């Protein structure tokens, strides 16, 4: 496939993703918003939010190898099922999560093109200023990518990523204390929905098996095993929000977001270890052709993710089994 044909195919894919975002809005958008700027502004911000993710997807798909193009589409469809509906709840529509995720897309874009990467620092500070929960939910993606690149690069630019990682973490910690981060955990809402979380995890066992296979191969075959462990464990920073603030849906979303975006970014950056494991996983899945339809359709049953009860489907399952 030539560059022109590939661009056309990617644009068609992003167009249909945009249509999916529109359908998600029609189906799940609340009639009110708790955001301080009002409902109409929340609608406009949601449009910007969708465009930010679509542009990030486009940038990644443009830079990735042709052989990985279809695999990334599957990955982005899976992620978009949750991304486009996650903020369509009364609590989050027009709230800080939307703005933080838009800024995160900006951070990843400058990191992907390796231009004006210093913008990561003020964008991270701005995100933390909107809410200290960013540190635990979405603030792990950029530092993990910076640290991963530091260990995998061998050229003169290698040290730059260590400095960016150090400054990003330092700014995040400073903003956490500056905004009284510990007061955020002063009123604890301990996690209690073990049955709902257990049901959700059970429903996603096929995806967990794929993730386990991917990371096991990555750690075993990686040129630097520390890189595999960094990527594998980088998504667990949301656990304090799960345990102490009872934000089950937000934490599940943050984990999905972390692994999908970091793997997509590393594929676009040409990381050989990640490319090798994705090719191996792709060959495994091709043995069971119907798995592709399953990967695309099945997650729709669990949208949108919420906090307390995670999602409506799991809530109905629990009520049927244990009324």
C-alpha positions, 0 to 999 in steps of 0.5 A: 500500500502506497503512502497516498492509499494509506493516508486515505484508509486512515482518514476513512478509519478516523471518520468512522471513529468520529461518527462513533463518537457522535453516536456515543454522544447522542446515546449517553450525553447527560442533560446537565453538567456539573462543570463550572462553565455550563452545559453548552461549553461542555458540548464544545469542549467534548468536540475538542476532546474528540478531535484531540484524540482523533488527531493523536491517532492520526499522527501515530498511524502516520508514523507507524510501520505499514505492517502495524497499521491494521493492528493499531486500528484494532487497538484504537477502536478498543480504546475509543469505545471507552474514551468517547463515552467516559466523559459522558456522565453527569459527574465528568461531562465538562469536568476537569478530566476532559481538559486534562486528557486534551492536554495529555494528547498535546504532551504525546503529540510533541513527544511523538514528533520530538519537537518542542518537547519542553512543552511537556513541563508546562502542560503537565503543570497545567493539568495538575493545577486542574486537579491532583487526581491527574497524578494518579490517573493519567500523569503516568503515561508521559513519564513512563514514555520518557523513562522508556526512551532514556533506557532504549536510546543510545544517541546524544539525545538520550540524556535529554529524556532523563532531564525531561522525566526528572522535571516532569515528575518534579513538577507533578510532585510540586503541584501535588503538594502546592494544591494540598494533595493530601487534603484530597485524600482527607475524606476517604471513600474506601473501595467496597464494590469488590463484586462489581470489580470482580465481575468486570475483570472476569468479563475481560479475561480474554483481554487480560490473557492477551496482555499477559502474553504480550508483556511476558514476551516483551520482558523475556525477549527485551534487549533491556528487561528494565524497559519491559518492567517499566511498561508492564508496571507503569499502569498501576499508579491509579490503584490509590484512587481505586482503594482510597477514593472508590473510583473503580470506573476511572481507574479501569479507564486509566489503565486501558488508556495507559497501555493502549497509548503507550504501546501505540506511541512506542509502535510509532516511535519504532521500538523494535521490542514492542513491534516484535511482540505485537507481530507475534500477538497478531499472528496468534490472533489470526489463527482465530479469525472471529476474534477480530469482530469480538475485539471490536464489538464486545467492549461496547457492552460495557460503556460508559464507565462510571466510578461507583458501579463501574458500568451498567452492564456489570451492575445488571449482572450483579443484581441478577446474580445477587439481588 
